[in-house]
Amino acid sequence: MPEQFTLRLRRYDPESGEAPYWDEHTVELEPHRSVLEGILQAKARFDGSIGIRCSCRAAICGSCGVRINGQPGLACHTHLEHAAAHAKDGAIEVEPMGNMPIIKDLIVDMDAVHWKKIQRVTPWLMNREPIPEREYEVPREAMIDVTQSMACIQCGACVSDCLSMEVDPLFIGPAALAKAYRFVGDPRDAEQFDRLKDLAEDAHGIYDCTHCFKCIEACPKGVAPMSQIMRLRRRASDDHGINDSNNGHRHEISFTNLVRGNGLLWEAELLPRSYGGDSWFGKFAPKAGLELMDSLPVITKALLRRKVTPAGALKPHKLSKPDLQQVDGIYERVGQRPERYELNLYISGYDEDDVSPAAPSDATAAGGGDGGQNYPGAGQPGMSPEESPTR
């Protein structure tokens, strides 16, 4: 039966000169109906000036991206009963997405930010030559590899909640970089190295991501943009050996080796090794010295606020010998693999310990989106990682 739901809409018209304000309306709909239907009912019955962008109403076009109770999502894909259950005081709060200029009410200017950054990564295939007479023959595994990034519907939810973009508006962003991997991972593309070199050398490129996981939580389609950014990094550093001018690759090497040697990160050594070389003598390199000098105000503030002690900064947090041996064992196990293990979470995947012939066919990896069994070559129960096409 229909129930009453209170919608609290964030209203703002830049052309009016007035400040943003909250506008409440009570709608009557079945609980399983969407937040978008509630907004459209309020628009039809109470205030025709409410601004909302929508099209397919089936979670395909991505037009109705908004923030519901502070979380990004698709208005057409969020049930009223679910939104009301997570509302602070019973009223469902709906706001425009973040990190983009507001055109009116819940409508943001995606051209100014989202689409501009998509264009930045050259979002089309650069044909590999010679071009075949009939068609390219692409391995099935290669197309499965880019399936996850192809699932993006360009709703902008990840852009809305990206903390890196909030701090650095010039950051290319999760949606555009996920789109970049769609072509970097395509064997038909002739510009893989050039694409990776460009994104690695850009100060606002792949190494500007801070791994906050917000884009993974925000994405309604399981694209996991941060995972695609990490894959771009691995392609650039491990496959092509690109040492970028931003020290992103050297920073990752230093981070990894410090954890292997001590079991925990040694923060005081991370900066000099990232800039001066992955050894104790890195701090004596001119470039590392300059960076340390620039960081003195931050270091001093941390010491004064007792976030860091001199002894803690100069002495590594070293684990006991048995624990260090376990950490080293992890590194050894990973290093002995003949190939890098890439698990595309949009396709079914199974941990080695969980593989069994009796495993249910609908078991999926954590965060696996729609499950993926309908995709050609999806991992099958009992398949080892070496046999799995997600590799």
Residue pairs with C-beta under 8 A, 6 or more apart in sequence:
1 30
2 28
2 29
2 30
3 28
3 29
3 30
3 31
3 80
4 26
4 27
4 28
5 26
5 27
5 28
5 29
5 38
5 80
5 84
5 92
6 24
6 25
6 26
6 90
6 91
6 92
7 24
7 25
7 26
7 27
7 35
7 38
7 39
7 42
7 91
7 92
7 94
8 22
8 23
8 24
8 91
8 92
8 93
8 94
9 22
9 23
9 24
9 25
9 39
9 42
9 50
9 94
9 105
9 106
10 20
10 21
10 22
10 23
10 93
10 94
10 95
10 96
10 105
10 106
11 20
11 21
11 22
11 23
11 50
11 105
12 19
12 20
12 21
12 96
12 102
12 104
12 105
13 51
13 104
13 105
14 102
14 103
14 104
22 93
23 47
23 50
24 91
25 42
25 45
25 46
25 47
27 38
27 41
27 42
27 45
28 41
29 37
29 38
29 41
29 80
31 79
31 80
31 81
31 84
32 79
32 80
32 81
33 79
33 80
34 57
34 75
34 76
34 77
34 78
34 79
34 80
35 66
35 68
35 75
35 76
35 78
35 79
35 80
35 83
35 92
35 94
36 52
36 54
36 57
36 64
36 74
36 75
36 76
36 78
37 57
37 76
37 80
38 80
38 92
39 50
39 52
39 75
39 94
39 106
40 52
40 54
42 50
43 50
43 52
50 105
50 106
51 103
51 104
51 105
51 106
51 107
52 64
52 66
52 75
52 105
52 106
52 107
53 63
53 64
53 106
53 107
54 63
54 64
54 75
54 76
55 61
55 63
55 64
56 63
56 76
57 64
57 76
58 76
59 74
59 76
59 77
59 153
59 220
60 153
61 153
62 74
62 153
62 154
62 155
62 156
63 155
64 74
64 75
64 76
65 72
65 73
65 74
65 75
65 97
65 155
65 156
65 157
65 160
66 72
66 73
66 74
66 75
66 94
66 95
66 96
66 97
66 106
67 73
67 93
67 94
67 95
67 96
67 97
67 98
67 160
68 75
68 78
68 83
68 92
68 93
68 94
69 83
69 86
69 87
69 88
69 92
69 93
70 93
70 95
71 218
72 97
72 98
72 157
72 158
72 160
72 161
72 218
73 157
73 218
73 220
74 155
74 157
74 220
75 94
77 220
80 92
83 92
84 90
84 92
87 93
94 106
95 106
96 102
96 105
96 106
96 107
96 108
97 108
97 156
97 157
97 159
97 160
98 160
98 161
98 166
99 113
99 159
99 160
99 161
99 162
99 165
99 166
99 169
100 108
100 109
100 110
100 112
100 113
100 114
100 156
100 159
100 160
101 108
101 109
101 112
101 113
102 108
102 109
103 109
108 156
110 156
113 159
113 169
113 173
114 154
114 156
114 159
114 173
114 175
117 159
117 172
117 173
117 175
117 176
118 154
118 175
118 176
118 179
120 172
120 176
121 172
121 176
121 177
121 179
121 180
121 183
121 195
121 199
122 183
122 191
122 195
123 176
123 179
123 180
123 182
123 183
124 183
125 183
125 186
125 188
125 189
126 183
126 189
126 190
126 191
127 188
127 190
128 136
128 187
128 188
128 189
128 190
129 190
136 188
138 186
138 187
138 188
139 187
140 376
140 377
140 389
141 377
141 389
141 391
142 185
142 186
142 187
143 186
144 344
144 347
144 375
144 376
144 377
144 378
144 389
144 390
145 185
145 342
145 344
146 181
146 182
146 185
146 186
147 344
147 346
147 347
147 372
147 375
148 222
148 223
148 224
148 227
148 228
148 344
148 345
148 346
148 347
148 369
149 178
149 179
149 181
149 182
149 185
149 223
149 228
150 182
151 221
151 222
151 223
151 346
151 369
152 175
152 178
152 179
152 182
152 219
152 221
152 223
152 225
153 220
153 221
154 175
155 220
156 175
157 218
157 219
157 220
158 173
158 174
158 175
158 178
158 214
158 215
158 218
158 219
158 223
158 225
159 165
159 173
159 174
159 175
160 218
161 214
161 215
161 217
161 218
162 171
162 173
162 174
162 212
162 214
162 215
163 210
163 212
163 214
164 171
164 173
164 208
164 209
164 210
164 212
165 171
165 173
168 204
168 208
170 204
171 204
171 208
171 209
172 199
172 202
172 204
172 205
172 206
172 208
174 209
174 215
174 225
174 226
174 228
174 229
175 225
177 199
177 205
177 206
177 209
177 225
177 228
177 229
177 232
178 223
178 225
178 228
178 229
180 195
180 199
180 228
180 232
181 228
181 229
181 231
181 232
183 189
183 191
183 195
184 192
184 195
184 196
184 232
184 235
185 231
185 235
189 195
192 235
193 240
196 232
196 235
196 236
196 240
196 242
197 236
197 240
197 242
198 205
199 205
199 206
199 232
199 236
200 206
200 207
200 233
200 236
200 237
200 242
200 244
200 246
200 248
200 249
201 244
201 245
201 246
203 246
205 246
206 229
206 232
206 233
206 236
206 248
207 233
207 244
207 246
207 248
207 249
207 251
209 226
209 229
211 226
212 226
213 226
215 224
215 225
215 226
216 224
216 225
216 226
216 227
216 367
219 225
221 369
221 370
222 345
222 346
222 367
222 368
222 369
222 370
223 346
223 369
224 345
224 346
224 367
227 345
231 342
233 248
233 249
233 252
234 340
236 242
236 244
236 249
237 249
237 252
238 340
242 249
243 249
243 250
247 274
247 275
250 273
250 274
250 275
250 277
250 278
251 270
251 274
253 278
254 269
254 270
254 273
254 274
254 278
254 282
255 265
255 270
255 274
257 273
257 278
258 265
258 266
258 269
258 270
258 273
258 316
259 265
259 327
260 327
260 328
260 331
261 316
262 316
262 317
262 318
262 319
262 324
263 317
263 318
263 319
263 323
263 324
263 327
264 316
264 317
264 318
264 319
265 317
266 316
266 317
267 308
267 313
268 313
268 314
269 280
269 282
269 283
269 316
271 288
271 291
271 292
271 295
272 282
272 283
272 285
272 288
272 291
272 292
273 279
273 282
273 283
273 288
274 288
275 282
275 285
275 287
275 288
275 291
276 282
276 283
276 284
276 285
276 287
276 288
276 289
277 285
277 288
282 288
283 289
283 292
299 308
299 313
302 308
303 309
303 310
318 324
319 327
339 391
341 385
341 391
342 390
342 391
343 349
343 365
343 390
343 391
344 390
345 365
345 366
345 367
345 368
345 369
346 368
346 369
346 370
346 372
346 375
347 368
347 372
347 375
347 377
347 378
347 379
347 389
347 390
348 363
348 364
348 365
348 368
348 371
348 372
348 373
348 378
348 379
348 380
348 390
349 364
349 365
349 368
349 379
349 388
349 390
350 359
350 363
350 365
350 379
350 381
350 383
350 388
352 384
352 385
355 381
355 382
355 383
355 384
356 381
356 382
357 381
357 382
358 381
359 381
359 382
360 381
361 373
361 381
362 371
362 373
363 381
364 371
364 372
372 378
377 389
378 389
379 388
379 389
379 390
385 391
